[in-house]
């Protein structure tokens, strides 16, 4: 099982997301990525945000954790989402570091209505509204798109 930490960065009731296109479908992803050997999860998030978006972030508490079961072609992945703050920079895609087509601030109320990876829009919206932290949500039902 792989581990993928990601950042939940909210400003003015908008969530920072990265938009990807797979076939005819759009997927919205939280900034983050795969840890390098020996790297702390908070370091992974900070590095990925700088590499892919050119921003300096502070990683806070864990908000939610869940796992996506893979297939023969995909590994199982444990997704760990952390709250955080923007310290410096304006999010801009660094094309040589990501295949995302756009970075945007999505209104929080919309996250339950789009396809996300991991598919935690509804869970995340509920946690943000109730101000819960540190929740394990178990298996994340992830639609796989071609």
N, C-alpha and C positions, 0 to 999 in steps of 0.2 A: 504494500500500500504506500502510495506517495502522499506527501503532505503539501498542501498549498495554502499558505497564509495570504490574506488579502485585507485591504483597508476599506473601512466604511468612513468616508470623508463627507461630512455634511456641512453646507454653508447656505444660509438663508432658505432652509427647508428644501434644499436640492442636494441630491447624491451624485458624487463624481463617479461616472461610469465610462467604460471604453466600449465602443460599438464595433462589432465584427460582422462580416457577411459570410454565410455558408450557404452556397447555392442561392436559392430565392429567399432565404431566411436571415433575419438579423438576430444577433445574440448580444446581450449586454453583460459585460464582465466588470468586476471590481478590480481596481489596481492591485497587483500582487504577482506572485509567481512561485517558482520552485527554489527552495533553499540550496545554496552552495554547501559543500561539505564543511561542517563545523560552524555554520552560520546560525545565529539566533533568528527566530521567526521575525522579531521586530527589525532586525538588520536586513532580512530578506525584503520586507515590505519597503523599508527606506531606500534600499538599493534599487529595487524595481521601479519605484516611483520616480527616482532621479533618472534612471536609464531611459525609461519609456515615456515619461511625461515632463522631465526637467523640473521637478518640484522637490522641495525639501519638506519632509513631514515628520511629525512626532507621533509615534505609535502608543496608544493607550491600552485600556483594558480589553480583554477578550469579550466579545458580544455573543457569538454563537459558533457552534461547531457541529458539523454533520458530515456524513460520508456519501459519496457517489460510487455505486458499484459499476465497475467497468464491464468490459466484454473481452472476447478473445483478442481484439485489437487495442483495447484500452485498459490501463491499470485502474484499480480501485484508488480513489483519492479522498483523503481526509481534508476537508476545507475548514479553515479556522479564520474567522472574521474578527478583526480588531477595530475598535474605534480609533480615531486619530484626528490630528489637527494639521492644517496647512501652515507651515512656518515661513516659507519663501517660495516665490516663483508663481507663474501662471501656467496651468496645465496646457501643454502643447505636445502633440504626438511627435516622437522622435522616430521617423520612418525606418531608420536602420536598426531599431531595437524592438519594433512591434509590427504585427500584421493588422492591427486595428485600423479601421478606416476613419474613426472620429473619436474625440473625447468630448464629453458633454456633461453638463449639470442637469440631471433629470429631476423633476419635481418628485418628492418622496412618495406622494400618493399614487404615482404612476408605476412604481416598481413592481406592484403585484400584477400588473397587466401586460408585462413584456416578458420575453423569454430571457432568462438570465443564466449564466454559468458561474457558480453553481445556482441552481434553480431555487433560490431562497427568498424571492421577492415578498411573498406573503408572510413568511416567518420573520423576516427582517422588519417589515412594516409593523407587525404586531409587537415585536420586541422594542422598537423605537417608540411606539405609542405608549407602552406600559413601562418603559425605562428599565427593562430587565437586562441583565448582563450575565454572561457565563453559562448560557443554556446549551445543552447538548440536544440536538433535534433528531438524532439517529440517521436513518437512511433518507437521503434527498432523492426524490423522484426526478431524474434528469431526462428530458427528451433529447435524443440524439438526432441531429440533423445532418443530412448529406452535404 
